Amino acid sequence: MGRYPRFMEVLPGHLERLPAGGDRFQAELLSRDQRERILMAMFEIVAKRGYQGTTVELIVKRAGVARATFYENFENREACLLAGFEETVADARAQAEPAVAAAKEWPQKVAAAIAALLDYVVADPARARTCLVETVSAGPPALERYEQAMASFAPALAAGRAYTSESARLPETLEDSIVGGIVWMVHLRLQRGEVDQIPALLPTMLEFSLAPYLGETRAAEIAATAAGFANPS
Amino acid sequence: MLAVADPGSERGLICATMLGLVGRRGCAELALADLERAAGITAHEFHAHFASLEDCFEAIWTEIDAELRRRMHAAYQAEEEWRAGLRGALAAAVELFVADPPAARLYLVEASAVQPLRRTRSLEALAEMLDRAPRRDDLPFADPRLLAEALAGGVWSTAAGLVRDGGVVALEAALGELTYLCVLPFCGREAAEEELRRS
């Protein structure tokens, strides 16, 4: 997947410990790697057992770090989840940016962003499941952050209102509904373990997202070219 | 009033109290001791009916779900035309929630506390209703079944957000918007805008 250091990708089932470093640089590196390993382990365990079934004990065991190391990086299990969620949202946005920037018009930008989101989900289903399925049951702060993240996608969609004829009326809640519908389609496949079906959702997601602004026919035309929106990165 | 929350029985009293507490402040900070105190019961009496708070929550959620589906189905079946049936079904759902705001919060906003599969089945039922929309020859969409799934998810998340942020008043005010969303792909813009004007 290329998102983690090479040593993490080739680790066997049990994550190995890094050798302890002596100087400050090595200590920082070790600390950063340990933090990433904790987050990786957290994603894996939450995706498998659900947030309520995840304990710090399970995370540190999977990450191969001491309990004290966990608490040096995170106050508790919830803080670990929130940090993982924040990093994922930022990471997913960064991954989508090149394709979105390369697209000239709004409909193609929307298509590029959704395609990048689906690529991201498929590349790391455990992380995606944790963030899109489990976060909502992890207590009020996590739910609030989740809602904020979802709401942050609405303005990019609302730019499509400029493409709608002046006489057309659009509901105020339209963008919230579109984001909710797209996330639900992904949520359902992650919950059922049908990750392989996620890429095929793109044409319907584009029709669903674009039709209110551009009309059914134009939206379907763009959706028919969905394969061309693969993320160049 | 929900049958499960009829305070005439001890079990109903527990459910009615739970509904009131969740309706006011949500599930997250709720402890069994709060429920016992508010209902005037002991832990022993609570456990005679439910294994846990989650168990109690699930019993209430399940009954709201059954009642919601029953009313939506009846309203849908009462109309010959799909669009009128869908409008009736959504209106029936909103009516149920407006009459019982705590039930709206428990069912929609606190839904993550319930077994995920239950919520999935409920949304699948709505998607099935949407998927019964008449197929237009000129409808260009590749997969109407998947589109119905997206619409169901969009309706649910919007309804939950409205209740969370503005209560059932906001949900009631947005009935036309939710109907618009569902009607647009299957019946076109003109029909969808008619639904907006109704609200």
Chai-1 contact restraints between the chains, C-beta under 6 A:
chainA,res_idxA,chainB,res_idxB,connection_type,confidence,min_distance_angstrom,max_distance_angstrom,comment,restraint_id
A,V136,B,S112,contact,1.0,0.0,6.0,A-B,restraint_1
A,S137,B,S112,contact,1.0,0.0,6.0,A-B,restraint_2
A,G139,B,A28,contact,1.0,0.0,6.0,A-B,restraint_3
A,P140,B,A28,contact,1.0,0.0,6.0,A-B,restraint_4
A,R169,B,E193,contact,1.0,0.0,6.0,A-B,restraint_5
A,R169,B,L196,contact,1.0,0.0,6.0,A-B,restraint_6
A,P171,B,E177,contact,1.0,0.0,6.0,A-B,restraint_7
A,P171,B,Y180,contact,1.0,0.0,6.0,A-B,restraint_8
A,T173,B,T158,contact,1.0,0.0,6.0,A-B,restraint_9
A,T173,B,A174,contact,1.0,0.0,6.0,A-B,restraint_10
A,T173,B,E177,contact,1.0,0.0,6.0,A-B,restraint_11
A,D176,B,T158,contact,1.0,0.0,6.0,A-B,restraint_12
A,D176,B,G161,contact,1.0,0.0,6.0,A-B,restraint_13
A,S177,B,G154,contact,1.0,0.0,6.0,A-B,restraint_14
A,S177,B,T158,contact,1.0,0.0,6.0,A-B,restraint_15
A,S177,B,L181,contact,1.0,0.0,6.0,A-B,restraint_16
A,G180,B,G153,contact,1.0,0.0,6.0,A-B,restraint_17
A,G180,B,G154,contact,1.0,0.0,6.0,A-B,restraint_18
A,G180,B,S157,contact,1.0,0.0,6.0,A-B,restraint_19
A,G180,B,T158,contact,1.0,0.0,6.0,A-B,restraint_20
A,G181,B,A150,contact,1.0,0.0,6.0,A-B,restraint_21
A,G181,B,G153,contact,1.0,0.0,6.0,A-B,restraint_22
A,G181,B,G154,contact,1.0,0.0,6.0,A-B,restraint_23
A,W184,B,G153,contact,1.0,0.0,6.0,A-B,restraint_24
A,M185,B,A150,contact,1.0,0.0,6.0,A-B,restraint_25
A,Q191,B,P116,contact,1.0,0.0,6.0,A-B,restraint_26
A,P203,B,A142,contact,1.0,0.0,6.0,A-B,restraint_27
A,T204,B,D143,contact,1.0,0.0,6.0,A-B,restraint_28
A,T204,B,L146,contact,1.0,0.0,6.0,A-B,restraint_29
A,T204,B,L147,contact,1.0,0.0,6.0,A-B,restraint_30
A,E207,B,F141,contact,1.0,0.0,6.0,A-B,restraint_31
A,F208,B,L147,contact,1.0,0.0,6.0,A-B,restraint_32
A,F208,B,A150,contact,1.0,0.0,6.0,A-B,restraint_33
A,E216,B,P140,contact,1.0,0.0,6.0,A-B,restraint_34
A,T217,B,P140,contact,1.0,0.0,6.0,A-B,restraint_35
A,A220,B,P140,contact,1.0,0.0,6.0,A-B,restraint_36
